[in-house]
Each structure stands twice: as structure tokens, then as C-alpha cells.
Amino acid sequence: MATMRAVQVSRPGGPLEMVERPIPEPGAGSLRIKVRACGICHSDALTKEGGWPGMQYPRVPGHEVAGTIDAVGPGVVGWEEGQPAGVGWNGGYDGRCDHCRRGDFFACVTGQVTGITYDGGYAEYLIAPASAVARMPAGLDPIEAAPLMCAGLTTFNALRNSGARPGDVVAVLGLGGLGHLAVQYAARMGFHTIGIARGKDKEPHARRLGAAGYIDSQAQDPAAELQKLGGAAVILATATSGEAIGAVQGGLAINGTLMIVGAAPSLQVSPVLLLSGRRSIKGWYSGTSIDTQETLTFSATTGVRSMNETFPFERASEAYERMMSGKARFRVVLTVGR
């Protein structure tokens, strides 16, 4: 029986361990992907530490998967072996529940999560429902594509659904793994893009990414600085600090929206601010496979690129710890197979 290498977690809080497993066969409605690269996301901690209710072990983490279709399961149409493809956080949907019938596929009541409800991309092969798989543009390197499956998708999809129009002031709070992509997307969408982060030293970086302006939240009041520009139509909060998010809400323009994609544990909101200017606060889920596909196409067309640190598959534990330390610049990617 042919085998593959996989990095799994055997118990909540347990180590990442390299094991040999049989290469799985795709069942009805599924595809097998030969993994070329897999990004390491902070959400992988849910798998490693047992933070997802009902998690079954052993489990292979990883939901920023880029590779090629290796085998097509029964009943699957529109896919063929050799196609570049990937999988993100959304692990598929049934298409039958009320949410799916309304087109809200992300909210499917039986929806799956890659690397959580089934084995993910820290492996040489992955089985995924066809509804979870996104086509990758020809020529897009899997290492470049992998972080776009989650970090890129989340920020691109939030911005394009934010209601902002070209020329509007759009601020990006945080310039890390999500934010450095968000600034690139915002600038290429034609927004007057403002980067917000702590420290004057980050300004050159923000401007290289495409920001038209920069606010040092350590030395300036970010809300006041945004109001000098007429207020932000959208503030995309990629930071995970409730205090930092709370400090920028006063920078919203009339009818402005605070879009939250950073999972801060709590947030203090001013009802008066919302009421007095018809302002709103909105969370945004990453997206489904078609959203991922469009993220990849936009990125390849406009030159949006993730800044990555790469690690060979054999150093998965080290790569995971590098990501968790917060010191990575800016995404960490495992090179699984080339």
C-alpha cells in the first residue's frame, strides 16, 4: 500500500508528529490534492490545542493548502487530474440546508473546516469535498498561493464587500500577516489607503505596500488623524487588540463601517458614535471556494504578494512555533512537495 507523510496532532495540546499514513482515496463528491505548500495560520492552534468543540484525533492541521488535483472521486464533474487547486478554511457545504439555499454557503449547518473537521494540508495528500476546492491561476507558485487561501481571502473578501468605492478613504489597522495583504488589496482596488500601526518605523513598509498615508497610533490619535482626512468610509481591523480597535472607531466617516477580521477577545463600542453618524460595525467571515478563486485571480493579476518565511515539511514543529511567536515576517509556509 502506498503511503504518505503527514504531520498530525494525536491529542489536545500534544506535539506535532511526523507519521506515515496510507494515501487516501477520494470518495463520492471528493477530490485528492497533492499538496505542494501549506501555510501555517494562527487558527491552526485550534487543532493543536483542542480549541474546537468535538474535535476528533488524531488530526492533521492546515487550511492554507496549494497543490494540484491528483485524483477525482466518483460523481465529480468539472475537475481533472493535474489542475492547480487549493483549499482554504471553508471545507465545503452541503448545498441543501436553508442557509445554502439562500446562498449563504459559509453558514452551512453541516459545513466543514479544513484541518479541523477533516485532515488538512500538513500532509503530502489531502482529500476535500469538491465544493471546498478553488482553482489556482496557471503559473501562480504554490508557495505564493498558500497564504492567500486564508489571510488573502479574508482581507480581499472583506474589502470588496465593505461598500467602499474607489477614491474612498479606507484604513487598515495592523500591518502583520493579514494587514500587509489588506493594504495591498485596498490600494489596488483604488481606495485612498491609510495604514495604521504602532511605531514610526513601520511607515516605510506601509508605503511600500501601497498606502497613501500612515498613522503611528503610538504617537498620534488615529481617530483624530482619520477625521482630518474627512473620516474613513471603512476601517478594516486586522489587529487582535480590542483596545486598538476601540481607539480607531472615532475615525469613521458618516455612514462609515468598521470591518472586523481580527478576532479580538472583546471590544468596547460607543453607541453614541454609531447613532450620531449612522455608523456600523461588521464582522466578516473569510469566504468559500469561489471567493478564494477570485482572490487568487485578483492577486495574480494585480501583483499582490504575501511576504513569507518558508520551512521544509520536516521542520513543521519549528515553523508552527515561529508563527505562534508572532515574530514571523509575515506568513509562514511549509514546502510539502515540489
N, C-alpha and C positions, 0 to 999 in steps of 0.2 A: 504493500500500500504506500502510495506516495505521501510524503509528509512535508510540512512547512514549519518554519519558525514563527513563534508568536510570543509576545510579552504579555503576561497575564497577572491579575491580582487574584489570589486564592481565597482571601478573607478580608473583611473590612479592616483597613489600617495595615494590611500586610504589604510586603515588598513587591516590587515589580520583578518578575522572574521570567527568564527565557525558557521556553519549553518547546518540545516537538509535538506537533499535532497532525492528524490526518488532514490532507487538503479537503475541505468540504465541497460537496456537490450542491449546485443550486436547485432548489425545489421549484414547484409551480409558481410563476409570477416573480421569480428572483433572478438576479444576475450575480456572477462571480467576478470580482475585480482583483486583478493582480496589482498589488499596492506598490507604487513607486516612491511615494513620500507621504508622510503623515505629520501634520502639525500637532504640537502639544499646546493645549489650551488649559487655562486655569480651571475650567469646568471639569477637566479630567479628574480633578480631586474628588468629585462626587463618586466616581467609580472606585478610586483608590481607598478613600476613607469611608465608604459606605453611606454617603450622604443622600442617596436616592431611595425613597421608600420601596421595599420589596425587591431590592437588588439581589440577583442570584449570582453565585460564584461557583467556579472561577469565571472571571470576566476579562476580556481584552478591551482596554480603553481605546479612545481615539475617534474623533469625529471631524477631522480636517484631512480627508483622505483623497489622494490623487493617484490615478493609475490608468489602467486600460482594462476593457472588458475582456475577460478570459474565457467565460463560458456563459451560455444563455439557457435559462431554465425553461421548462415546458410552459406554453401559453404566453410567452413574452414576445411582443412584436415591436419593431422599430429599433432594435438593437442588434449588433453583430459583433463577433469577436474582433479584437484589435482596435475598437473605438476608444479614444481617450475619454475618460469619465472619472467622476469623483462623487463623494458623498459628504454631506455636512451634518449638522446637529439633527435636523429633522430626518428621522429614519423611516419615513413612509406613512401612508394613511390609507384607510380602507375605502374611501370614496362613497360610503353608504350612510354614514351617520348624519344627523341633522346638520352639524357644523360643516361637514364636507359638502352636503347638498346645497348649502348656502355659499359655497366657495371659500369657506374659512378652513382650508385644509390643515393649517398649522394647529388648529384646535381639535383635531380629530380625537374622539373619545377613546379610540383604540390605537392612537398614534404611537409610534416607536421613536426611540432616541438612539442614534448610533453610538456604540461603545458603552451603552447603559442598559438598554433592554435587549440588545443583542451585541455580539462581539464586534469590536471596531477595528481601527486601522493600524494598531501596533502589531501588525502581523503581515506575512507575505501575501496572504489572500484574505478576502472579505466577501461574505455573502450579504446582499442587501436587496430589499424589495425594489422592483423596477421603479415604483413611484418615488423612491428616495434618490435616484441616480440622476446626476446632471452631466450633460455633455460638456467637454472641455474643448476650447478652440484649438485647432491644429497648430502646433508649434509652441504652445504655452508650456514651459517647463514645469513638470510636476512639483518641483521644489518651490517655484514661484506661485503655483496654483494652490497648494495645500492651505496656507493661512487664509486665502480668500474664501474658502469653503465655510468659514465661520466668522472670523474677525472682519474680513472684507464684506461678506454678505450682510452681516448685522449693521454695519455703518452705511453701506451703499443703500440698502433697502430702507433704512430709517430715513435717510436724507431724501430719497426720491418719493417717499410717502409723507413728507413733513408739511407739504403745502407751500414751501418756499419756491420763489420764482427766480430765474436768472437776474442778477443785479441786487437781490435782497442781501441784507447783512445776515450772515449765518456764522455763529460762533461755535467752535469746538472746544469743549472743556476737557483737558487732558491730552497729552501728546505721546501716550505709550502705545501698547500693542494695538488697541482699537483706534486711538486718536490719530496716530501718524497716517493711518489709512483714510480716516474720515476727512482730514484736511485735504488730502489729495483728491478725493472724490468731490468734496464741496467746491474746490477750486475749478475742477474740470467740468462741473455742472453749471458753471457760470455765476456762482454766488460770490458776493464780496466776503471773503472768508477771513475770519479772525481766530487765531489760536490763543488759547488761554492755558497757562501752566504756571508753576511756581519757579521763579528764578529768571533773571535776565539772560542767563546763559543759554536758555532754550530758544531764544528769539531767532538766531540764525538758522537753526534746524527747522523751525516753523515756516520761515520764509522760503527755505529750500524746497519744502514740501508743497508750496504754493500759496501760503497765507499772505493776504494783502496787508495784514496788521497783526500785532501781537500784544497781549496784555499779561504783564507779570503780576499774578494775583498775590504775590508776596509783598510787593511794593505799592500796588495800586488797588483801588476798589474796582473790581471787574464790572460790577453793575453800573457804576457811575461812568466808567470808560465806554461801555457799550451805549449808554444813553447819549454820550457826546456824538455818537455816530447815528443817532436817531432811534436807537434801540434795535435789538436783533429780532428778525422775523422768526428765527429758530435758534435755539441753543441746544446743541447735541452734547449731552453729558455722557462722556465715556469714562469719567472718573468714578471710583467706587467709594468716595468720601461724601457722606451726607452733608457734612459741613461745607465742603467745597461746592457742592451742587446748590445748597441753600444760598450761598453767597452770590451766585450769579443770577438768580431768578428775577431780581430787580432790574436786570438789563434787558428784559424782554420789551419789545415794542408793543403798541396797541395791537391786539389780536395775535400776539406772538405765542409761540409754543415752545415749551421746554420738553425736549425729547430725551427720554432716559433709556440708555442701553447699558449703563454701568450698574451692577447690582449692589447699590449701597444698602447697608442693613436698615437704615431709617432715614427719614427726611422731614425737616420742618418746613411747612409751606405757609405763606401768608395769604389767607383768604381775601383780605382787602386788596392785595395786589392783583389777584385773579379777577375779582369782581369789578374793580375800578377800570380795568382795561380789556375786559373780555379775553384775558389770557388763559392759557390752558397748560396742563401738564399731562404728558402722554408717555406710556411705555411702548417699546416696540420689540416684538419677537423677531428673531433673526430672519427666517423665511423658509420656503420649501424649495424643492429641486429646481423648479423653473426660475425662481428668484436667484438661486445660485448660478444657474446657467447664464442668466443675464448679467450678473455681477462679473463673471469671468469674461464675458464678451466685452463689456464696457471697459474692464481693466486692461485687457489685451489691446483694445482699440485706442485707448487714451494714454496708455503708458503708466497706469497706476501700478506701483510695485510695493510689495511688502519687504521690509528690511528684516532679514532673517539671520539667525545663527543656526547652523546645521550640525547635526550629530549623526554618526553612523548608528545603525539599528542596534548594534551590540552595546551601545552606551545609552540605552533608553533611560535607565535609572538616573544617570548623571544629567541627561537632558531634562528630565522631569524636574529634578531638584533645581536646575538652573532657572527654569520657568517659574517655579514656586518662589524662588528667592527674590523675584522682582528685578533682578539685575540684567536680564536679557535685553538686547537691543535688536529688534523689539519683539520678534516672534521666534519660537524655537521649532525646528523642523527635523524630523527623523528621515534619513535617506534609507529607505527599506530595500528597494531593488532598483537597478538601473538598466 
